[in-house]
Amino acid sequence: MSTPERETKKPVPPLILGSKPKPKYLSFLGYFYFPALFLFLLFFISYLLGVGSANLGKDFEIDWKKVEQTVMDVIKMINPEKVSIKTSRGTMQVSQSELLNSLRSNRPDRRSWAAWWLRKFPDEKSVKALIRSSKDKSPKVRATSVDSLGLIRTPKAYPVFIKGLSDSSVQVRAFSVTGLGDLRDKRAVPLLVQQLQAEPTNEGEIISRILDSLGKIGDPQTAPIVRSYIDNQDQSIQRYARGALKKLEKNRSP
């Protein structure tokens, strides 16, 4: 039986007399110094030219808030913000641009994964991308996209939630109902009531979510409908009906 060979360390070259070893972080930062400087100067000059043309014939004043925002945009381009993601292989750092690229993947599981983590970047880019992915052919991707939009709580997702009420996927319908409740938009009340009556009796999760959303929106006119579910055979539906009814009674005018 052969024994494994012992690892040998690479010999370290001797230092030249009169020289000092260069720190590793300096050589690493050197790769980003000149691109960052170039981008900063490019944005700054373009900004000044824009200000100059807009203030032609007027007193030339620099809006330092816009300059600061421009600098911050450049910094984000060079060093984008990342979030820590735990995977089966360990923890990894992912940026928003990487997630947006993954959302265009040919693999549904990859698109669903990206749609889930985009909720960590609740800005315009993520919202637009999630609205597009809510129309994905994969029900899993649609459900994850609708769920993320609901957690971001943007009014721009209202049409997505309305459309999701008639989706063939139970998860998409459930997340759409929750999203409408979190938006607290009273326009959704008649649609939620209609959905409550259309859902099969065995879809307890969706019925519970609809009751919860009606309670969040707080339209007192829905109290009789919610009250009719208090004696339901499903204990979960009973619990959500009671909770929603309490919220509706608080919102009732004296």
Backbone bond lengths (Angstrom), bond angles and torsions (degrees), N, CA, C in turn:
res aa  C-N    CA-C-N  psi(-1)  N-CA   C-N-CA  omega(-1)  CA-C   N-CA-C  phi
1 M - - - 1.477 - - 1.512 108.65 -
2 S 1.318 115.18 122.44 1.475 119.21 -176.64 1.506 110.11 -80.52
3 T 1.296 115.71 141.39 1.459 121.18 178.74 1.516 109.31 -89.17
4 P 1.341 117.57 143.76 1.467 119.91 179.75 1.516 110.96 -65.52
5 E 1.320 114.03 142.85 1.457 118.63 179.96 1.520 110.54 -70.99
6 R 1.272 117.00 143.42 1.459 121.81 179.42 1.514 109.48 -77.24
7 E 1.348 114.76 140.45 1.453 119.03 179.27 1.521 109.66 -71.69
8 T 1.292 114.79 137.14 1.466 120.39 178.49 1.502 109.40 -110.83
9 K 1.304 116.61 137.93 1.453 122.00 179.07 1.526 110.05 -80.74
10 K 1.340 113.93 143.56 1.453 118.60 177.85 1.521 109.73 -69.32
11 P 1.339 117.42 138.49 1.461 118.96 179.79 1.519 111.33 -65.28
12 V 1.308 115.52 140.73 1.458 121.41 179.28 1.521 108.36 -90.34
13 P 1.341 118.83 124.31 1.465 120.06 -179.89 1.518 111.03 -66.18
14 P 1.308 117.32 143.37 1.463 119.80 -179.54 1.515 111.17 -67.55
15 L 1.348 114.87 149.29 1.453 119.90 178.62 1.526 110.28 -75.57
16 I 1.321 114.28 143.56 1.461 119.02 174.68 1.516 108.50 -74.95
17 L 1.314 115.36 138.80 1.457 119.28 -178.82 1.520 110.62 -60.36
18 G 1.325 115.14 133.99 1.457 120.09 177.39 1.524 112.88 86.85
19 S 1.324 119.46 0.49 1.463 121.95 179.68 1.519 109.85 -111.02
20 K 1.350 114.73 156.87 1.458 120.77 179.20 1.527 108.89 -121.99
21 P 1.326 116.42 143.02 1.467 117.87 178.57 1.525 111.32 -65.07
22 K 1.335 117.20 137.47 1.458 123.00 -178.77 1.520 109.37 -83.33
23 P 1.339 116.85 128.06 1.467 118.18 179.75 1.523 111.38 -58.48
24 K 1.333 116.58 144.53 1.454 120.67 -177.10 1.517 112.29 -66.25
25 Y 1.358 116.90 -33.33 1.446 118.03 -176.00 1.523 112.20 -69.25
26 L 1.376 116.52 -26.97 1.456 119.17 178.34 1.523 110.99 -69.16
27 S 1.312 116.43 -42.28 1.459 118.99 178.63 1.527 110.56 -67.03
28 F 1.328 116.97 -32.31 1.466 119.85 178.29 1.517 111.36 -69.76
29 L 1.347 116.72 -43.97 1.458 119.75 179.87 1.520 112.11 -67.74
30 G 1.307 115.46 -23.72 1.460 118.45 -179.18 1.509 112.97 -63.04
31 Y 1.308 117.19 -27.59 1.462 120.13 178.97 1.528 111.74 -68.33
32 F 1.340 117.09 -26.24 1.455 120.24 -175.16 1.528 112.61 -104.37
33 Y 1.305 117.97 -10.05 1.453 119.68 -173.56 1.523 111.73 -65.01
34 F 1.333 117.32 -55.25 1.456 120.45 -175.24 1.534 112.80 -69.39
35 P 1.351 120.00 -41.43 1.470 117.53 174.19 1.518 113.35 -60.05
36 A 1.338 116.10 -38.94 1.468 119.60 179.42 1.520 110.78 -66.01
37 L 1.321 116.26 -43.03 1.462 120.13 179.31 1.521 111.23 -63.82
38 F 1.323 116.21 -40.88 1.466 120.33 -179.77 1.527 110.94 -64.54
39 L 1.343 116.69 -44.99 1.455 119.97 -179.85 1.521 111.86 -65.14
40 F 1.316 115.59 -38.91 1.464 119.43 178.83 1.520 110.84 -63.26
41 L 1.326 116.98 -46.84 1.458 120.20 179.79 1.523 111.29 -63.89
42 L 1.329 116.01 -38.02 1.460 119.82 -179.77 1.525 110.96 -64.10
43 F 1.328 117.22 -46.71 1.450 120.49 179.06 1.527 111.44 -66.61
44 F 1.302 116.40 -40.20 1.457 120.23 -176.96 1.526 110.92 -66.84
45 I 1.329 117.00 -43.11 1.467 120.38 179.72 1.526 110.59 -66.50
46 S 1.342 116.31 -42.28 1.465 119.00 178.84 1.520 110.88 -64.01
47 Y 1.322 116.10 -34.92 1.458 119.64 177.24 1.516 111.22 -66.53
48 L 1.326 117.14 -46.13 1.461 120.80 179.70 1.524 111.13 -61.58
49 L 1.315 116.81 -39.94 1.463 119.91 178.19 1.518 110.83 -64.10
50 G 1.324 116.41 -38.00 1.455 119.44 177.96 1.507 112.11 -66.89
51 V 1.338 116.07 -41.38 1.462 119.82 177.78 1.512 110.73 -65.44
52 G 1.352 115.68 -40.65 1.459 119.31 -178.99 1.511 112.17 -64.18
53 S 1.337 118.12 -41.17 1.460 120.45 -179.73 1.519 111.18 -70.68
54 A 1.343 116.80 -33.19 1.460 119.76 -179.79 1.520 111.77 -74.25
55 N 1.316 116.97 -26.68 1.467 121.39 -177.13 1.518 111.63 -109.16
56 L 1.312 116.78 26.85 1.448 120.28 179.56 1.527 109.53 -63.70
57 G 1.285 116.37 123.00 1.454 121.24 -178.55 1.516 112.94 87.37
58 K 1.337 117.33 0.11 1.459 121.48 178.49 1.521 109.08 -116.39
59 D 1.306 114.41 173.27 1.463 118.86 175.55 1.522 109.10 -66.51
60 F 1.305 115.34 129.01 1.477 120.89 -176.20 1.519 109.01 -79.87
61 E 1.333 116.62 115.30 1.454 122.18 178.51 1.528 108.58 -130.84
62 I 1.305 114.37 141.75 1.464 120.41 -179.55 1.523 109.09 -101.51
63 D 1.313 115.15 128.69 1.454 120.98 176.18 1.529 107.42 -85.70
64 W 1.320 116.03 100.41 1.460 119.88 -173.72 1.525 112.20 -69.93
65 K 1.327 117.74 -21.27 1.469 119.25 175.19 1.525 110.71 -66.01
66 K 1.337 116.06 -39.28 1.459 119.68 177.41 1.526 110.86 -68.76
67 V 1.322 115.58 -35.94 1.468 119.00 177.09 1.521 110.14 -63.69
68 E 1.337 115.65 -43.30 1.461 119.96 179.22 1.528 110.96 -62.83
69 Q 1.340 116.03 -41.49 1.456 119.51 178.93 1.518 111.45 -64.74
70 T 1.349 115.72 -37.24 1.463 120.14 177.96 1.520 110.94 -64.24
71 V 1.319 115.93 -42.46 1.466 120.19 178.43 1.522 110.80 -62.87
72 M 1.336 115.90 -41.72 1.464 119.39 179.28 1.527 111.17 -64.90
73 D 1.325 116.91 -36.54 1.469 119.98 176.93 1.516 111.29 -63.96
74 V 1.340 115.79 -39.38 1.461 120.01 178.64 1.524 110.43 -65.47
75 I 1.326 116.01 -42.04 1.465 119.94 179.77 1.523 110.47 -62.28
76 K 1.350 117.07 -39.97 1.461 119.96 179.27 1.516 111.68 -66.36
77 M 1.353 115.76 -32.87 1.462 118.76 178.03 1.522 110.93 -68.34
78 I 1.334 116.33 -39.08 1.463 120.60 -177.23 1.521 110.87 -78.84
79 N 1.326 115.59 -44.15 1.463 120.26 -177.71 1.525 108.83 -128.98
80 P 1.347 119.23 79.39 1.459 121.25 -175.57 1.519 111.83 -64.73
81 E 1.329 113.93 148.66 1.458 119.97 178.12 1.524 109.88 -67.32
82 K 1.315 116.28 139.82 1.453 121.10 -178.25 1.523 110.02 -128.32
83 V 1.316 114.75 156.73 1.457 120.79 176.46 1.515 108.72 -119.61
84 S 1.311 115.15 153.06 1.463 120.67 178.86 1.524 109.35 -87.56
85 I 1.311 115.85 128.40 1.458 122.28 -178.84 1.522 108.85 -121.89
86 K 1.324 115.49 127.75 1.458 120.22 178.31 1.532 109.22 -89.95
87 T 1.288 115.83 125.91 1.461 122.02 178.54 1.514 109.38 -124.74
88 S 1.315 116.38 177.75 1.458 120.99 178.71 1.527 111.56 -66.57
89 R 1.328 115.76 -20.89 1.453 120.67 179.71 1.526 112.89 -95.98
90 G 1.321 116.83 -0.17 1.455 120.21 -179.27 1.515 110.93 125.09
91 T 1.330 116.42 -165.74 1.457 122.71 -178.73 1.527 109.93 -94.15
92 M 1.334 116.03 135.70 1.453 120.81 179.47 1.521 109.82 -132.65
93 Q 1.318 116.18 156.03 1.455 123.12 178.56 1.523 109.16 -101.65
94 V 1.321 116.55 128.83 1.462 121.69 -177.82 1.518 109.27 -131.01
95 S 1.329 116.62 136.65 1.457 122.25 178.34 1.532 109.79 -97.78
96 Q 1.317 115.31 168.16 1.453 119.98 179.60 1.530 111.56 -64.40
97 S 1.324 117.05 -40.78 1.466 120.43 179.99 1.527 111.27 -61.76
98 E 1.330 116.94 -36.74 1.462 120.49 178.55 1.532 111.00 -67.22
99 L 1.328 116.14 -37.78 1.462 119.54 178.08 1.527 111.14 -68.83
100 L 1.332 116.53 -38.98 1.463 119.89 178.28 1.525 110.86 -63.94
101 N 1.319 116.37 -36.93 1.466 119.60 176.69 1.528 110.91 -68.20
102 S 1.329 116.57 -39.50 1.471 120.05 179.23 1.520 111.62 -66.18
103 L 1.333 116.14 -24.94 1.455 119.84 179.40 1.531 111.44 -69.28
104 R 1.324 116.85 -14.58 1.473 121.95 177.13 1.526 111.87 -98.84
105 S 1.312 117.29 9.16 1.458 121.33 -177.63 1.532 111.03 -66.95
106 N 1.313 115.60 157.44 1.460 121.38 176.17 1.528 112.11 -79.34
107 R 1.326 116.57 -13.23 1.458 121.39 -178.41 1.530 110.68 -93.30
108 P 1.331 118.34 121.73 1.465 120.49 179.71 1.528 113.43 -59.39
109 D 1.350 116.98 -38.07 1.461 119.11 -179.70 1.523 111.12 -65.58
110 R 1.324 116.92 -33.92 1.468 121.15 177.69 1.532 110.49 -69.66
111 R 1.322 116.95 -40.64 1.463 120.61 178.67 1.529 110.56 -66.49
112 S 1.319 115.61 -40.13 1.462 119.25 178.54 1.526 111.13 -64.96
113 W 1.319 115.89 -40.78 1.478 121.10 177.75 1.526 110.68 -60.88
114 A 1.330 117.11 -43.38 1.467 121.02 -179.83 1.524 110.91 -67.43
115 A 1.330 117.27 -40.61 1.460 120.87 179.67 1.525 111.09 -63.90
116 W 1.317 116.60 -35.26 1.471 119.75 179.42 1.522 110.76 -66.37
117 W 1.332 118.00 -45.43 1.460 121.26 -174.51 1.520 113.61 -80.51
118 L 1.323 118.91 -13.48 1.467 120.05 177.66 1.522 111.89 -67.00
119 R 1.319 117.40 -15.90 1.462 119.89 176.14 1.527 111.61 -63.51
120 K 1.323 116.31 -18.91 1.462 120.78 177.64 1.534 111.87 -75.89
121 F 1.325 116.20 -11.12 1.471 121.24 178.40 1.526 108.18 -123.16
122 P 1.329 118.75 74.90 1.467 121.76 -173.08 1.523 113.39 -79.24
123 D 1.325 117.02 67.07 1.456 120.59 178.41 1.523 110.10 -124.36
124 E 1.344 115.51 -173.75 1.460 121.07 -175.12 1.525 112.40 -62.14
125 K 1.320 116.75 -39.36 1.463 119.92 -179.17 1.521 111.40 -62.03
126 S 1.313 116.09 -45.92 1.458 119.98 -179.21 1.522 111.22 -65.37
127 V 1.338 116.56 -41.29 1.462 120.09 -178.71 1.524 110.80 -62.27
128 K 1.332 117.02 -46.21 1.467 120.41 179.59 1.522 111.25 -61.64
129 A 1.332 115.86 -42.74 1.467 119.38 -179.60 1.522 111.36 -66.32
130 L 1.319 117.29 -39.08 1.466 120.68 -179.20 1.527 111.56 -71.09
131 I 1.320 116.77 -33.38 1.467 119.54 176.14 1.527 109.93 -64.44
132 R 1.336 116.25 -39.85 1.473 119.49 177.18 1.528 110.90 -66.27
133 S 1.323 116.33 -43.78 1.470 119.40 -177.09 1.524 112.31 -73.26
134 S 1.342 118.06 -14.72 1.464 120.15 175.76 1.525 111.46 -68.77
135 K 1.342 116.82 -11.59 1.470 122.07 176.73 1.528 111.19 -101.54
136 D 1.320 116.86 11.89 1.460 121.31 -177.43 1.531 110.79 -61.38
137 K 1.329 115.19 151.20 1.468 119.61 179.27 1.522 112.27 -71.16
138 S 1.324 116.65 -20.57 1.457 120.65 179.31 1.529 109.71 -85.92
139 P 1.334 119.39 123.98 1.469 120.62 178.73 1.524 113.05 -62.72
140 K 1.321 116.55 -30.13 1.462 119.54 178.61 1.520 111.13 -67.21
141 V 1.322 116.91 -40.70 1.468 120.99 178.54 1.529 109.83 -67.90
142 R 1.324 117.14 -41.24 1.462 120.50 178.61 1.532 110.57 -61.59
143 A 1.312 116.09 -44.18 1.461 120.08 -178.53 1.522 111.63 -64.37
144 T 1.317 116.67 -44.03 1.463 120.47 -179.87 1.523 110.87 -65.85
145 S 1.320 117.03 -38.25 1.466 120.88 179.26 1.518 111.16 -65.53
146 V 1.325 116.34 -44.95 1.468 120.43 178.88 1.528 110.62 -64.72
147 D 1.310 116.78 -38.94 1.468 120.73 178.06 1.529 111.02 -62.05
148 S 1.330 117.33 -44.23 1.467 120.74 179.55 1.525 111.25 -65.68
149 L 1.328 117.02 -40.51 1.468 119.99 177.39 1.523 110.98 -62.86
150 G 1.318 116.15 -36.02 1.459 119.45 178.04 1.517 112.51 -66.50
151 L 1.317 116.56 -36.68 1.467 120.20 178.91 1.527 111.36 -73.98
152 I 1.314 117.12 -31.62 1.469 120.34 176.27 1.526 110.63 -70.55
153 R 1.340 116.21 -30.79 1.470 122.79 176.16 1.527 111.77 61.25
154 T 1.298 116.12 54.82 1.447 120.76 176.70 1.526 109.58 -102.67
155 P 1.336 118.36 133.61 1.473 120.34 177.37 1.528 113.23 -60.77
156 K 1.317 117.39 -20.25 1.463 120.52 179.35 1.521 112.04 -66.09
157 A 1.318 117.09 -17.03 1.461 121.04 -179.47 1.529 112.31 -87.93
158 Y 1.324 118.10 -1.25 1.471 120.98 -178.43 1.530 111.98 -54.87
159 P 1.357 119.91 -48.72 1.477 119.00 178.35 1.529 112.62 -61.98
160 V 1.337 116.65 -32.16 1.472 120.05 178.73 1.526 109.85 -65.07
161 F 1.326 116.57 -43.38 1.466 120.52 179.88 1.528 111.41 -65.90
162 I 1.331 116.76 -39.85 1.461 120.41 179.14 1.527 110.34 -62.80
163 K 1.311 116.04 -44.73 1.460 120.26 178.41 1.526 110.95 -65.82
164 G 1.329 116.59 -34.38 1.458 120.69 -178.60 1.520 114.02 -67.57
165 L 1.340 117.74 -18.71 1.456 120.50 179.43 1.525 112.39 -63.92
166 S 1.322 116.28 -26.45 1.464 120.44 -179.66 1.521 112.62 -104.53
167 D 1.326 117.48 14.93 1.458 120.94 -179.50 1.535 109.94 -71.20
168 S 1.324 115.06 150.48 1.469 119.79 179.25 1.528 112.43 -71.87
169 S 1.339 116.55 -20.59 1.458 120.97 -179.39 1.527 110.52 -84.14
170 V 1.319 115.77 130.85 1.463 120.56 178.23 1.523 110.60 -64.53
171 Q 1.322 117.11 -38.85 1.465 120.69 -179.67 1.518 111.44 -64.96
172 V 1.330 117.40 -40.89 1.460 120.40 178.41 1.521 110.44 -62.54
173 R 1.313 117.44 -43.68 1.465 120.58 178.67 1.531 110.71 -63.58
174 A 1.324 116.18 -41.27 1.474 119.73 -178.87 1.523 111.35 -64.37
175 F 1.326 117.15 -46.82 1.461 120.35 -179.88 1.532 111.61 -68.07
176 S 1.321 117.05 -31.55 1.462 120.57 177.50 1.524 110.66 -66.44
177 V 1.317 116.27 -41.69 1.467 120.91 177.98 1.528 110.43 -61.81
178 T 1.329 116.41 -45.55 1.466 120.53 179.54 1.524 110.81 -63.99
179 G 1.327 116.98 -40.49 1.463 120.65 178.75 1.515 112.26 -61.41
180 L 1.318 117.23 -40.94 1.467 120.38 178.22 1.530 110.96 -65.74
181 G 1.319 116.64 -37.78 1.456 119.17 178.24 1.519 112.42 -66.43
182 D 1.321 116.89 -39.00 1.468 120.12 179.74 1.525 111.62 -69.46
183 L 1.337 117.63 -28.93 1.472 120.11 177.10 1.529 111.69 -73.53
184 R 1.338 116.09 -24.46 1.472 121.76 179.27 1.534 111.84 56.75
185 D 1.305 115.24 41.30 1.463 122.06 179.39 1.532 108.25 -96.19
186 K 1.324 116.51 117.29 1.461 121.14 -175.24 1.527 112.59 -68.27
187 R 1.322 117.21 -14.78 1.465 118.89 175.79 1.529 111.40 -62.70
188 A 1.318 116.13 -23.70 1.462 120.15 -176.25 1.524 112.78 -83.32
189 V 1.333 118.40 -9.94 1.468 120.70 -174.77 1.528 112.65 -58.36
190 P 1.338 120.11 -53.48 1.476 118.15 -179.31 1.526 113.28 -62.50
191 L 1.325 116.85 -32.13 1.460 119.94 178.69 1.527 111.02 -70.36
192 L 1.325 116.70 -37.86 1.463 120.29 177.80 1.526 111.30 -68.15
193 V 1.327 116.17 -38.77 1.463 119.71 177.32 1.522 110.19 -64.41
194 Q 1.323 115.94 -42.19 1.462 120.35 177.04 1.529 111.23 -62.35
195 Q 1.342 115.42 -40.76 1.460 120.03 178.93 1.531 111.12 -66.79
196 L 1.324 116.04 -35.71 1.459 120.94 179.20 1.525 111.08 -62.10
197 Q 1.319 116.27 -38.82 1.456 120.84 -179.67 1.527 112.37 -79.47
198 A 1.348 116.49 -22.21 1.462 119.95 -177.37 1.519 113.05 -88.55
199 E 1.325 117.42 -23.98 1.455 120.39 -177.35 1.526 111.27 -68.85
200 P 1.313 117.63 139.70 1.479 120.53 176.12 1.531 110.87 -61.65
201 T 1.295 116.21 152.04 1.468 120.21 -176.62 1.522 112.69 -66.36
202 N 1.335 116.96 -20.08 1.468 119.15 -179.68 1.524 112.53 -84.76
203 E 1.320 118.06 -4.22 1.469 121.18 177.32 1.530 108.86 -89.85
204 G 1.311 115.23 68.72 1.460 120.09 -175.78 1.517 113.90 -64.11
205 E 1.348 116.77 -35.27 1.462 119.07 -178.48 1.523 111.68 -64.95
206 I 1.328 116.90 -43.99 1.460 119.78 -178.97 1.521 110.61 -67.86
207 I 1.337 116.63 -42.30 1.464 119.94 178.40 1.525 110.45 -60.39
208 S 1.323 117.08 -42.17 1.468 120.87 178.45 1.523 110.75 -63.00
209 R 1.325 116.77 -41.26 1.466 120.74 179.49 1.530 111.36 -66.09
210 I 1.323 116.92 -37.92 1.465 119.58 178.79 1.524 110.36 -64.74
211 L 1.322 116.79 -44.14 1.458 120.49 177.89 1.525 110.87 -60.93
212 D 1.313 116.00 -42.84 1.464 120.32 178.92 1.529 110.88 -63.10
213 S 1.328 117.06 -41.30 1.470 120.51 -179.74 1.524 111.22 -67.95
214 L 1.314 117.38 -38.61 1.464 119.63 176.47 1.523 110.79 -62.45
215 G 1.317 116.91 -36.95 1.460 119.77 176.23 1.516 112.17 -66.79
216 K 1.324 117.42 -38.44 1.465 120.88 179.00 1.530 111.61 -66.51
217 I 1.330 116.34 -41.77 1.464 119.82 -179.15 1.528 109.93 -67.10
218 G 1.326 116.35 -38.40 1.469 120.19 170.10 1.504 116.27 80.06
219 D 1.318 118.88 33.97 1.465 120.85 174.96 1.530 108.78 -85.47
220 P 1.337 118.59 113.60 1.472 120.49 -176.45 1.522 113.42 -60.56
221 Q 1.309 118.77 -22.48 1.465 120.93 -178.09 1.533 112.56 -67.60
222 T 1.337 115.90 -17.76 1.464 119.35 179.35 1.522 112.65 -87.42
223 A 1.335 117.29 -0.06 1.467 120.93 -177.52 1.525 112.89 -59.00
224 P 1.340 120.00 -45.30 1.475 118.49 179.38 1.522 112.97 -61.35
225 I 1.314 117.51 -36.30 1.462 120.80 179.71 1.524 110.23 -67.54
226 V 1.320 115.81 -43.89 1.459 120.23 179.78 1.526 110.38 -65.81
227 R 1.327 116.55 -38.81 1.476 120.70 -178.25 1.526 111.91 -63.04
228 S 1.324 116.64 -28.02 1.462 119.81 -178.11 1.531 112.24 -70.09
229 Y 1.319 117.59 -11.24 1.470 120.76 -179.23 1.525 112.48 -101.09
230 I 1.328 117.49 1.74 1.467 120.09 -178.71 1.528 111.49 -65.84
231 D 1.324 118.00 -33.69 1.463 122.35 -178.61 1.526 112.18 -97.22
232 N 1.298 117.29 22.16 1.460 120.87 179.87 1.529 110.71 -66.32
233 Q 1.302 116.37 152.15 1.467 120.07 -179.33 1.526 111.98 -67.97
234 D 1.317 116.72 -28.64 1.466 121.02 179.72 1.529 108.79 -78.39
235 Q 1.327 116.62 120.11 1.467 120.06 -178.35 1.527 112.32 -65.18
236 S 1.338 116.75 -32.93 1.456 119.65 178.24 1.527 110.81 -65.40
237 I 1.327 116.66 -41.82 1.463 120.53 177.39 1.524 110.16 -63.83
238 Q 1.339 117.18 -41.46 1.464 120.74 177.07 1.528 111.08 -57.43
239 R 1.330 115.82 -46.38 1.458 120.21 -177.24 1.539 111.56 -62.88
240 Y 1.329 116.70 -44.72 1.468 119.90 -179.84 1.526 111.10 -68.99
241 A 1.317 117.11 -33.89 1.463 120.23 178.73 1.533 110.46 -65.81
242 R 1.308 116.95 -42.73 1.468 120.23 178.40 1.533 110.90 -64.89
243 G 1.343 115.62 -43.34 1.466 118.38 179.01 1.513 112.61 -63.19
244 A 1.326 116.33 -41.08 1.465 119.89 179.18 1.521 111.02 -67.48
245 L 1.319 116.87 -38.40 1.469 120.45 -179.14 1.529 111.02 -65.10
246 K 1.316 116.98 -37.02 1.472 119.72 176.83 1.526 110.88 -62.17
247 K 1.326 116.47 -42.36 1.469 119.82 178.76 1.529 111.23 -65.18
248 L 1.316 116.52 -39.62 1.462 120.19 -179.46 1.524 111.13 -67.44
249 E 1.332 117.83 -37.12 1.462 121.05 178.94 1.523 111.29 -67.63
250 K 1.332 116.92 -32.03 1.462 119.72 177.05 1.522 111.61 -68.07
251 N 1.340 115.90 -34.40 1.454 120.16 -178.64 1.530 113.30 -83.50
252 R 1.340 116.43 -7.20 1.469 118.81 -179.52 1.506 109.83 -69.48
253 S 1.305 116.30 133.97 1.474 121.42 -179.00 1.516 109.41 -69.72
254 P 1.362 118.21 142.20 1.476 121.01 -177.91 1.531 112.23 -70.53
